[in-house]
Structure formats: structure tokens, C-alpha cells
Amino acid sequence: MFGLGMPELLVILVIVVLLFGANRLPEIGSGLGKAIRGFKKGVHEPTELNVSPKSDSDQSGKPSA
């Protein structure tokens, strides 16, 4: 895994715990998980762009119902 062994991962974990605190780690993990899920969802959903020209009735300035 990127040339990182167990000692390097433990040092990184200790630094993260010291920076953010043990109480904030679940919040950070939850936020990261939601971000990854949102990214995957965005990648797999087709992009819908409306490139058709507007008709005259759409350009009247009145909101449509």
C-alpha cells in the first residue's frame, strides 16, 4: 500500500489523533465516508444537460406552473 508498512501507519495514526483528538475521529470518518459515497454517486449518475433552445412561450418572462 504505497510502500507504507505498519510502523509508518502507526506513526500517521498517532499524529492524526494528536492533531484532531480521539473524540473528533468518528466525525471525521463519517464525513469522509459521506464524501466518498457522494462522489461515487455523482460519477455513476448520467449528466443531464438541457441544450434545446427555449420556445417563445418560455421567454415571456412569466413563471411557468
Legacy VTK file of the C-alpha trace (Angstrom):
# vtk DataFile Version 3.0
C-alpha trace
ASCII
DATASET POLYDATA
POINTS 65 float
0.000 0.000 0.000
2.100 2.882 -1.336
5.193 1.426 0.294
3.885 2.138 3.802
4.474 -0.504 6.411
2.843 -0.995 9.775
5.245 1.299 11.693
4.634 4.177 9.280
0.858 3.754 9.501
1.026 3.753 13.309
3.038 6.985 13.311
0.487 8.595 10.980
-2.360 7.410 13.217
-0.686 8.853 16.323
-0.171 12.201 14.582
-3.819 12.293 13.461
-5.031 11.504 16.993
-2.813 14.242 18.433
-3.987 16.805 15.874
-7.728 16.137 15.956
-8.305 14.347 19.249
-9.923 10.980 19.820
-13.421 12.468 20.138
-13.387 14.029 16.659
-12.126 10.959 14.768
-15.614 9.390 14.345
-16.927 12.699 12.977
-14.056 12.916 10.509
-14.565 9.292 9.422
-18.292 9.835 8.964
-17.735 12.966 6.893
-15.141 11.228 4.758
-17.477 8.290 4.157
-20.316 10.604 3.105
-17.985 12.451 0.758
-16.810 9.230 -0.879
-20.406 7.997 -1.279
-21.443 11.309 -2.811
-18.508 11.235 -5.204
-19.295 7.669 -6.319
-22.959 8.584 -6.789
-22.011 11.622 -8.853
-19.661 9.605 -11.047
-22.232 6.896 -11.804
-25.216 9.187 -12.462
-25.598 10.356 -16.047
-25.224 14.055 -16.595
-28.393 15.679 -17.877
-27.927 18.914 -19.769
-30.790 20.697 -21.445
-29.295 22.135 -24.614
-32.546 22.601 -26.522
-33.435 26.202 -27.368
-36.227 27.810 -25.375
-39.541 28.254 -27.121
-41.245 31.649 -27.398
-43.652 30.798 -24.574
-40.699 30.122 -22.221
-39.207 33.551 -22.919
-42.301 35.567 -21.987
-40.899 36.325 -18.556
-43.807 34.753 -16.745
-43.047 31.854 -14.426
-44.379 28.561 -15.672
-46.631 26.467 -13.445
LINES 1 66
65 0 1 2 3 4 5 6 7 8 9 10 11 12 13 14 15 16 17 18 19 20 21 22 23 24 25 26 27 28 29 30 31 32 33 34 35 36 37 38 39 40 41 42 43 44 45 46 47 48 49 50 51 52 53 54 55 56 57 58 59 60 61 62 63 64
